[in-house]
């Protein structure tokens, strides 16, 4: 099943009323080539062809559904990794704002329209699920050269678990995955300018202990519509 819908944020068709959810829906469905070009430019070191970026979520004909767990793997063409994902991460994992297929790979998108969206309530898992998350995050930190004691389970847990899934696809799944953060500028719902985003990103990287460039990762800044 797709991620549960928050009907306070969307209409009956799944169309979001405001914020990053609405913005990414608009870009995927109405400005897909523009979004793909921006992503290819941000990931230019990897020589992606924007015409090969094929958007599979959130699609209007599918009620703008977003996906997680095995459904997200199916959407990106990596359903063969379902068992390995269950061994890496407990159920109810990240719900992806947007997904695109590549030839033998994918683009994972996390979208933000205002700074408060970057921060959350932290990891709420317990027991075996928490142990599994801690183990997988530890492996991801090692991959990124981050100190083991960096706090990844607190307010920036959403950023952490997205990075962990990039690590999973790349290092465990041998899948050609890329992670892109999309930051919308001057969203009328809660405007954030380019400098505010730059300051926020810098603070997030310091808090996560990230000092080196993240592989297979890019950030793009798009004008809100």
KADABEL-V116484 format. One record per residue. N is the residue number from 1. SS is DSSP state (hx for helix, st for strand, lp for the rest). PSI is psi in whole degrees, -180 to 180 (999 if undefined). OMEGA is omega in degrees with one decimal (none if undefined). Layout:
<<N:SS:PSI:OMEGA> <N:SS:PSI:OMEGA>>
This chain:
<<1:lp:146:173.9> <2:lp:170:176.9> <3:lp:144:177.7> <4:lp:143:-180.0> <5:lp:142:172.5> <6:lp:100:-173.4> <7:lp:-3:169.0> <8:lp:-22:-177.5> <9:lp:-12:-176.5> <10:st:164:171.1> <11:lp:-174:-174.0> <12:lp:-18:177.8> <13:lp:-6:-176.0> <14:lp:-2:179.8> <15:lp:124:-178.8> <16:st:148:-179.5> <17:lp:-34:-173.7> <18:lp:178:172.4> <19:hx:-169:-175.4> <20:hx:-31:179.4> <21:hx:-45:177.9> <22:hx:-42:-177.5> <23:hx:-46:-178.2> <24:hx:-33:174.2> <25:hx:-44:-179.3> <26:hx:-47:-177.8> <27:hx:-43:-179.3> <28:hx:-43:-172.3> <29:hx:-26:-175.3> <30:hx:-21:-177.8> <31:lp:39:-177.5> <32:hx:-47:179.4> <33:hx:-38:177.9> <34:hx:-44:177.7> <35:hx:-43:-179.5> <36:hx:-41:178.4> <37:hx:-41:179.3> <38:hx:-39:179.4> <39:hx:-44:178.8> <40:hx:-37:178.5> <41:hx:-41:179.0> <42:hx:-28:-179.2> <43:lp:32:-172.1> <44:hx:-25:178.0> <45:hx:-21:-177.5> <46:hx:2:172.6> <47:lp:49:175.4> <48:lp:141:174.6> <49:lp:117:-177.1> <50:hx:-27:179.6> <51:hx:-14:177.8> <52:hx:0:177.4> <53:lp:111:-173.8> <54:st:114:-173.4> <55:st:130:-178.7> <56:st:-3:178.0> <57:st:140:-2.9> <58:lp:126:-175.6> <59:lp:133:-176.6> <60:hx:-42:-178.4> <61:hx:-15:177.6> <62:hx:27:-179.4> <63:lp:35:176.0> <64:lp:33:-175.5> <65:lp:144:172.4> <66:lp:158:-169.6> <67:st:155:177.4> <68:lp:171:173.8> <69:hx:-137:-174.9> <70:hx:-32:-179.8> <71:hx:-38:177.8> <72:hx:-38:176.2> <73:hx:-42:179.0> <74:hx:-41:-178.6> <75:hx:-36:-176.9> <76:hx:2:178.9> <77:lp:27:-178.6> <78:lp:34:-177.5> <79:hx:-20:178.0> <80:hx:-11:-179.4> <81:hx:8:-174.2> <82:hx:-47:-178.6> <83:hx:-41:178.4> <84:hx:-36:177.7> <85:hx:-40:177.8> <86:hx:-31:178.1> <87:hx:-19:-176.6> <88:hx:-35:-171.2> <89:lp:140:177.9> <90:lp:168:178.7> <91:lp:167:-175.5> <92:lp:47:177.3> <93:lp:-164:-177.1> <94:lp:138:174.6> <95:lp:114:-168.8> <96:st:131:-178.9> <97:lp:-36:177.4> <98:st:151:179.7> <99:st:141:174.8> <100:st:148:175.0> <101:st:147:166.8> <102:st:175:172.6> <103:lp:103:-179.2> <104:lp:20:-179.3> <105:st:-163:-176.9> <106:st:165:169.3> <107:st:126:176.0> <108:st:134:-175.5> <109:st:132:169.0> <110:st:124:-174.3> <111:st:143:179.5> <112:st:141:176.6> <113:lp:-21:177.1> <114:lp:158:-168.0> <115:hx:-34:-178.3> <116:hx:-23:178.7> <117:hx:-20:-178.4> <118:hx:-28:-172.6> <119:lp:144:-179.9> <120:lp:-163:-176.2> <121:lp:2:177.2> <122:lp:174:-178.8> <123:lp:129:-179.5> <124:lp:7:-177.8> <125:lp:160:177.3> <126:lp:171:174.7> <127:hx:-138:-177.2> <128:hx:-37:-179.9> <129:hx:-43:179.2> <130:hx:-42:179.4> <131:hx:-41:179.5> <132:hx:-44:178.5> <133:hx:-46:-179.5> <134:hx:-42:179.1> <135:hx:-45:-177.8> <136:hx:-37:176.6> <137:hx:-37:176.7> <138:hx:-42:178.6> <139:hx:-38:178.8> <140:hx:-42:177.1> <141:hx:-45:180.0> <142:hx:-42:178.5> <143:hx:-36:-176.9> <144:hx:-1:-178.7> <145:lp:32:-179.8> <146:lp:141:-179.9> <147:lp:141:-176.0> <148:lp:-30:-174.9> <149:lp:5:176.6> <150:lp:136:-174.8> <151:lp:106:-178.2> <152:lp:-1:-176.1> <153:lp:1:-178.4> <154:lp:-135:-172.6> <155:lp:-18:179.6> <156:lp:22:-178.8> <157:hx:-34:179.6> <158:hx:-43:176.4> <159:hx:-41:-177.6> <160:hx:-45:-176.1> <161:hx:-25:173.1> <162:hx:-42:177.1> <163:hx:-38:178.9> <164:hx:-37:179.6> <165:hx:-31:171.6> <166:hx:-46:176.5> <167:hx:-45:-179.1> <168:hx:-51:-176.8> <169:hx:-42:-176.9> <170:hx:-54:-168.5> <171:hx:-33:180.0> <172:hx:-43:-177.2> <173:lp:-11:-176.4> <174:lp:43:-176.1> <175:lp:139:-172.8> <176:st:74:-173.7> <177:st:149:175.7> <178:st:146:177.5> <179:st:130:-179.9> <180:st:131:171.3> <181:st:126:179.0> <182:st:121:179.9> <183:st:122:-179.2> <184:st:134:-176.8> <185:st:131:174.5> <186:lp:44:171.4> <187:lp:127:-177.5> <188:lp:-23:179.9> <189:lp:-38:-179.4> <190:lp:85:-170.3> <191:lp:135:174.2> <192:lp:126:-177.2> <193:lp:175:-174.3> <194:hx:-42:-178.9> <195:hx:-39:177.6> <196:hx:-39:176.8> <197:hx:-43:-179.5> <198:hx:-42:179.2> <199:hx:-42:-179.9> <200:hx:-46:-179.2> <201:hx:-42:178.1> <202:hx:-44:179.6> <203:hx:-39:179.0> <204:hx:-46:-179.6> <205:hx:-39:177.3> <206:hx:-46:-178.6> <207:hx:-35:179.2> <208:hx:-7:-179.8> <209:lp:23:-178.6> <210:lp:115:-178.3> <211:lp:-26:-177.1> <212:lp:157:176.2> <213:lp:138:178.8> <214:lp:126:-179.3> <215:lp:147:175.6> <216:lp:35:-174.1> <217:st:145:175.0> <218:st:159:174.8> <219:st:138:174.8> <220:st:154:-178.5> <221:st:122:-176.1> <222:st:145:176.4> <223:st:131:177.0> <224:lp:153:-175.8> <225:lp:999:none>>
